[in-house]
């Protein structure tokens, strides 16, 4: 086994059969006599399950094998704090062996197996498969870490045989880890798309196992422009492995939401999308992942900026990981990404932010716009030391390796690829996470202790001003959050996706209603001229109003926005419209795309010389002036 690595068929989860034959010769089970002395009937052959794996006592006892549902602690902590729990097929339903008792047997085998892996004799896949074979009866019956939970109840093998791949048995639950230096010497790995278990909230097509794995070189290329060592990510993964709940928020457009992911799961696009797949992969090894999927169609990075502000300012839980993926929906202005990074830091100073890049697949390859934005994204990620992933680079490397490009992205003329592209997006991020796990395994005890301290715990702040931002890293570009076109500290927020108690559900005459005209795309919508929809808002001493509305090329018109306030206003960015108290908002344009458009209004002067400017309450109204339709998405004041 000290020779060169064997080549195996791409996509095969198992090494060749002789891997196990060779592994059986690593060494005998030194702890066998000790276990047998306790109870020969219960523990004979427990190390390998049959005489073919080096246990004569196992053969004498009839080759007692472990059941399909083996729950075994693969990582043992010093001092024997944790226990190994097993579910057996004979008259003994469960047994608990302390780490000190079983360590001399199984611990030696695991350690030698790890040495073979570290020396290059076994690939990572071969190592995990061989370890699973050592611990149980098949790859899908992988070990899991159990310190407090009872063994799971076995199910007849015949029942599993009738299941389709998408109905595979769910992964056993994870349990708490004592993550000292000994425990992290060989951490489990997050699965690729071939080895993810079916789970609630995850969509898997019936033929998902026909999609092959891609070479590691492809995913290495996706991170060629990124820093390689991320202690903040390692601290996050440690929390997950300690069975803590990890919270993830994702922002993006329709591709990120899952549009096009499948044709027969229209109501399950989020479960099909790559964020949904990533959640399932992480949960298969660690604790619970709470995914807040904030992606929506037609929303570019600039559109998402006020939504990020609203979400974080109204949140009561810190977020562990923020994912930004806007390759197919537009990146806004060159400064928008840096603005959103700084906004995230203002509210979540210890949260990890992933920046995911891909070129606009609906446009021309290597366009000037894409090259400019890629350069900007990469520079922002480097400036703030953030993980940066380029799926475009992965596809380019895939082409060099003659990988099937139609799998990585079905068509170069669509922004909405089917399931395989989403599976590969998740594979890309899982590959990165597994690299960070490998780095964790090389950490010293002091380094591990530091990563589990409060310093690396996520923290949610409710800032009242921009002092924290001013004390942070100097901006790379001319970015000043005081001048960003959003309400960083909103006083009123009427958002269709999360309306407040005082948000209207319809207009007084019923011509406007709050509903979804497309799945998961709610708004205040009217198709009748005349009726007014009103919102009560509050302003600060420097009044601002942010309005979001649907802009499209078809079946859309215009509406009048009117301020009932003490001020006259300007439309920032459209100063040629003058200083006034009402504006026509034109939603129709010629671009063949539908997006959420932002409009920022700022108070310019008092409307009446007798007013003092101390008036803080106002009403904003909208009415359709040109049909056939208008859709309002949010009204936010500060």
N, C-alpha and C positions, 0 to 999 in steps of 0.2 A: 504493500500500500504506500510505499514511499516514493513510487514512480510518478510520472506525469499524470495530470488529471485526465480521466476518460471523457470523451465526448459523448453526449447523449442527445436524443431527439429533442429538439426545441419544444418546450411546452410540457415535457414529461415531468410530473411532480416527483417521480421516484428515480433513484439511481439504479444502475444495473444490479441484477440479483447478487453478483459476487461481492458487492459492497458489504452485505450482511454476513456472508460466509467469512470474509476477511475480518470483519468486525468481531465475529465470535471468537477469533483467535487472539484478541488483544490481551486478555488475561483471564484467570479464573475468578470465581466469586469468593473473595476472601471471607466475606461475612456469612456465607451459606451455612456453615456449621452452627454459628451462633443463632441464626434464625430457626434452623431446623430443631435445635435443642429446645427452643421454647415450645414449639408445637409442630412436629413433623407433618401432620396432616394438613395444617393450615398454610404453612410457609414453604413447603418443599417446592423447589423450582421457581420461587418468586422472583429471582433475579432476572431470568430470561424467559420464563414461561414454558420452556420445553427443553429436552435434552439436546436438541440441535443447536442451542445457544449455550452449551457448556455446563448444564446442571444435571448430573446423574440422578440426584435425588428427585428432580422433576420427572425424569423418565420413570423412576420407580413408583412414583405416585400417579402414574397414568398420564403424565404430560399435562398436568393441570394448567389451563391457560386463563389469562385474564379476560374479562368480559369486554364487549365492544366499548363500554363506557368506563374507561379507566380515568380516575381522578388522582393524579400523582404529583406531588410537589417536585418540580424539576430543579428548582433553585433551593439550596439548603443554607440556612443561616448558621453562623457560629453559635455554639451554645445549645443547639437543639431546641430552639424556641418554637419553630414551626413543625408541623406534622405532615406525614404523607398519608393520604386517605385513598383506599382502593375499594372498588366494588368488584367482588369475585363471583364467578358463575357457580361455585359449589354451595354447600350449605351455609357458608359464612358470607353474609351480605356485605360486610365492611370490616376493615381492620385499620388501625392507626399505628404507624410505626414512627417512633421519634427519629429525628434526624441523626441523633447520636447512635441509635440502634442500626438504622439502615445505611448510614453513611459509608461504613467500611465496604459494603457490597456495591451498591449502585453508584455511590459517590466516586469510587475509583474508576468505574467504567465511564461515567460522564466526563471525568477529568481527562482520561486518556483519549476519549473521543474528541474533546475540545483541543487537545494537543495536536492530533492529526489534522484537525481543521485549521488550526493556527499555522501548522507547518506546510499547508498547501496540498496535503494528500487528499483532502475532501473539500469539495466546493461547499458554499453555504447551503445550497439545496440538499446536497448529499448528507451534510452534517445534520440538518434538521430531520431529514427522513430517517437516517440511521438512529438518531436519538429517539424519534417516535417509535421505531421498531423495537428499540431496547425497552422502552417504557410501556408499550402496549401492542395492540394487534391491528395496526393500520394507521395511515397518515391522517385520516379524518378523525381518528380517535386521539388526537394530540393531547399531550399533557397539559394540565392547567394548575395554577398555583392555588393551593387551598390551605388556609390556616384556621378558618372559623366555620366554613359551611359543611354540611353533611354531604356524603356522596350522593350523586344524582341517581335516580331510579333507572335501572336498565330497561331497554325496550327490545322485544324480540328482533333478531337480525332480519327476519323475513319482512317485517314492517318497513325497515329502511330500504330493502331491496326494491320495493315497489315505488319509491319516491323518484321523481324526476330530478335532474341536477338543480333546478331552481327551487326544489322543495327539500333540499338536503337538510339533515339534522342541524339544528342551531348549535352554535358553539357553546360549550359549558361556560357557566359564569366565572368571572375572575374573582379573586379574593385578595385580601390585603397582603402586602409584601413588607418584610423587614429589609430595607435596601441598604445593607452594609456592603463593604468592599467584597466580601466573599460572595454575597448574593448576586452582584452584578457582573461577576466574572464571565458569565455566559447568559446574556439576556435573551428572551424570546424575540422573534422578529415579526413585524407586521406582514400580513399575507399579500401576495399579488392577486390579480383578478381571477386566476385559476384556482386559488385556494381559499377564497373568502367563503364563509359559511352563509347560508340563507339566514336572514334575520328580519324581524319586523321593521318596516320602514325602509327596506332595501329591495329594489327591483332588479331581478336577474333574468335575462331572456333564457328560453329553454336551451338554446345552443351556446351558452356563454363559454363553455369549456372548449369550443372549437376555435376560439380566438387565441392565437398563440402568444406566448410571452415574447418580448423583444429583448435583444441583447443589452446588457448593462451599459455598454458604451453609448447607447442612445441616450440614456438618462444621465450619464456623466456629462454628455455634451450639453444637456439642458441647463446644467449648473456651471458651465465653463466660465461664466462671467460673475459668479457668486463667490463670496467668502465660504470657506469650507467648514469652519468650526463655529458653532453657535451654542454657547452655554445656556442662553435663554431657552432655546428649543430643547436642549437636554434636560433642563429643569422641568419643562412642561411634560416631557415624556416620563420623567421620574414620577411626577404626580399621577400620571395615568397608570403607571405600573404599580403604584401604591394604592390603586383602586379608588382614587379620588375622582370626583366629577370634574370633567374638563368642558369648558364652554367655548364654542366656536361661532363666530359670525362671518358670513360670507356676503360680499357685495359684488354685483356684476350685472350683466345684461341677460338677454334671452338664452344665449348658449349656456351660460352658467346656471340659469334656472332649469335647463334641461330640454328646451325646445328642440325638437327633432331627434331626441334621444331614442324614442321608440314610437311606433305607429299604433300600438295596441294598448298603450298605458297613458292616455292623455290626462287622466286624473292623477297620475303618479309620476309626473315628470321630475319633481324634486327628488323622489326616491331613486330615479334612474340616473340623475345628474351626477357629475363627478364629486361634488361636495357630499352627496348622500352616500356614494360609494366609499369615500374617504372615511366618513363617520363609521361605517360598518367595519372597515378594516382596522381602525384604531380600537374599536370596542371588542374585536375578536381577541385581542391580546390583553388589553387593559381594562380600566373601569368604564363608567358611563360617559358618553359624549353627548352633550346637549348642543344640537346644531340649530342655529337661528339663520334660516335661509332668507336673506334680504335681497337676493338677486331678483330682477324683474325685467321683462322685455322693454326695449326702447329707452332704457335708462343708462346714459353714459356716465363717465366718472364725475363730470360736473353736475349732472342731475343727482348723483348719489351723495354729493358733499352735504347738502342740507339734510338729507335723510340720515346720514351718519351722525350729524350733530343732534338731530331730534332723538334718534335711538339711544345714543349714549347719555344725553342729558336727562332722559326719562328712565334710564335703567337703574336697577337697584342691585345688580350683580356684576362683579368684575368679569371681563372676558379674557380667556387665556390666549386665544388666537384669532386674529383678523385676517381674512383672505380677500384679496383684491384681484379681480379678473375681469378686465374690460377690453380685451383684445378685439372682440367682435362688435362692440357697441360705441367705440369712440373714447378717446382719452381726455377730451376737454382741451383746455389750453395747456401750454407747456408747463405752467406753474401749478396746474390743478392737482397732480399727484403729490407734489411736495406739500401743498396746502392740506390735503387729506391726511397725509402722514403726520403732520404737525397737529392737526385737530385730534387725531387718535391719541397722540402722546399727551395732549392737554388733559384728556379725560382718563386715559389708561396708560400711565407712564411706564408700566412694566409689561405691557402686553406685546406678544410677538406679532409682527405683521409680515405676511407673505405677499410678495408682488409677483404675479403670474403674467407672463407676456406671451402673446402670439400675434402675428401679423393679421391684418384684416383679410380673412380668407375670401371675402366677397369682392375684393379689389384686385389690382394687379400686383404680382409678386415683385418684391424689392422696390416698392414705390418710395418716392422721396418722403412722403408723410410717415410711412412705417419706419424708415431708417432714422428719421429725426426723432420720432417718439421712442424708438428702441434705445437710442443713445441717451435720451433724457431719462427714461425709466432706469436704465442700468446705472446711470450716474447718481440718481436719487437713492437707489438701493445701496450703492457703495458709500455715499455720503453719510447715511444713517445706519450703516451696518445691518441691513435687512436681507433676508434670504430672497434671491431673485431667480426665477425659473423661466426659461425660454423654451416654450414648446416648438417654436419655429426652428431653433437650433437642433432640437431633438429630431424633427422631421428631416432636416437637412442631413444630419448624420445617418438617419434611417435610409435615406436615398443612397448615400455612399455605401452603406452596407447591404443595399438591395433588399431592404425590408419592404413589405407590402404597404405602399403608400396609401392605397385605398382604405386600409384599415386604420391608419393613423388619422386620416381625415378623408371621408368618403369622396368628396368632390372639392376641387379648388375653386368652385364657384358658389359655395354655400357657406353661410355662417352658422348653420345648425347641423352638425354632424350626428350620426347615429351612435348607438351605445358603445362600440369599440373605442371611439375617440375619448369618451368620458372614462372608460376603464383605463385607458393609457394615461390620461391626466392624473387619475388617482394613483396609478403605478409610479408615475414620476415623483409625486409627493411622498409616497410610501418608501421609495428607494432612498430619498433624502433622509427621511426619518430613521430608516434602518442604518444609514451611515452614521447618524448621530448616536444611535444605540451602540454601534461599534466603538465610537469614541468614548462613550460612557464606560465601557468595559475596561478601558485603559486608565481611568481616573484613579488617583490616589484616594485613600480614605478621607483625608482632609478636604480634597476637592469635592468628593461626593457629599460630605457633610455640608459644605458651603452651598451646593446646589439645592439642598433640601431645606435651606434656611428661609426666613421670611423675606430676605432681600430679593429672592427670585419669585415670590408669590405675586400674582396679579393684584392690582389695586385700582379701584374705581374712585375717581375724584369728582367733586362737584364744584369746579372753580367759579369764582365770582368775577375774576378779571383775567388778564393775560400775563400775569407776573411769571407763572411757571414757564410759559413759552419763551418769554424774554430771557430767562435764565438757562435755557436749554442750548443745544447745538446751534451755532449761527447758521441761518438759512443758506442753502447753496445758491438759490436764485433770489430775486427781489420779491420775497414773500413776506407779507405782514398780515397776520391774522386779523388785525384791527380793520383792514381794508378788504377782507375777503367778502365776496357777495353772498353771504349767508347771515343768518341770525345765530351767532354763537351762544347767546344767552337768551333764548326765546321767552317771551312773556305770554304769548298765545300760540297755540298750535292746533290747527284743524287739518288732520291728515286722513285721507280716505282709507288707508290701510289700518289705521288705529285711531278712529274718531274719539274725541273727548266727550264727556257728558253734555257739554254745551255746544257740541258740533251739530249742525242741522242735519236731519235725515232727508228732508225735502224742503222745497220752497213753500210759502204760504198757500199758493194756488196749485201746488202739485206738479208744476211743469218741470221742475228740477227734482231728481231723486238720486240718492246715494246707492249705487249697486255696481255689480260686475258685468260689463258688456262683453268682456272676455275673461276666461278663467284666471283668477288671481290678479286681476287688473281692475280694482274698484275705482270709482270716481263719482263726482257729482255731475250728472249728465242731463242735458236737455235737448229736445228736438223741436221745441216750440218757442217762437219769438214772443217777447213781451214780459213774461214772468220774471221776477227778480229773486235771486238767492242771496241771503244776507248772512254775514259772519260778524260776531262781536269780537273785538280785539282790544288789546292794551298796548301802549307804547311807552318807551323810555323817553328821556330828555332829548335823545337823538333818534327820532322815529324812523324805522325801516319796515318794509313789508316784502316778503318773498312769496311769489305765486308760482305754482307749478301747474302746467296744463299740457294736454296732449297736442302735439303738432304732427300733422300727417299730410299726405298728398291726395287723400280720397275721403269722401263722406265726412267732411269737417268744414266748419265755417268760422265765424268770428263772434266775439262777445264784448260788451262794454263793461269795464271795471270802473266803479265810482267810489271815491272816498267821502264818507260823511264824517269829517273831522275838522279840527281847527287849523289844518295845514293845507298848503298847496305842495304838489309833489313833482318829482322828476323821475323818469324811467331811466335808470342808470344803463348806459350803453346805447341808449336811443334818445339822447338829449335833444335831437331835432324835433321831438314831439312837444317840446316846450314845458312850461311849469303850469300845472293845472290840477283839477280835482277829479278828472275822468279821462280814461284812455280806451281806445279800441285795441283789443288783443286779437290779432289775426293768427289763426291756428293753421291755416292751409299754406302749404308751400309746394314747390315743384320737385324737391328731392324725393326719390322713391324709397322712403323709409319713414317709419313712425317712431317718434321719440318723445320723452318727457322733457319739456322746455322749462327753463327757469327764467323768471322775470323779477328783477330787484327794483323796488321803488324806494326813494329816500325823500323825506320831508325837506323842502327847500326854503320855505318861508311861511309865516302865518297867513292864513286866508283873510283875516280881519284885523285891522290895526288896533282894535279894542281888546283883542284877546292877548293873554299873557304867555301862552305856550305851556301853561301848567296843566292843560287838559290832556288826560292820558287815555281816556276811553274813546273808542270810535267804532263805526260800523262800515264794513266793506261789502258792496253788493255787486252782483253780476247779472247780466241779462243777455240773451241771445239776440244779436242784431243781424246776423246773416247765417242762414242755415247751410246744410241740413242739421248740424249737430255741433255741440261744444262739450268738452269734457275737462272738468277741473279736478286736479289731483291733490293739491294742498294749498293752505293759506297760513303763513307763519309770520308773526310780528315780533318786534323787539324795539 
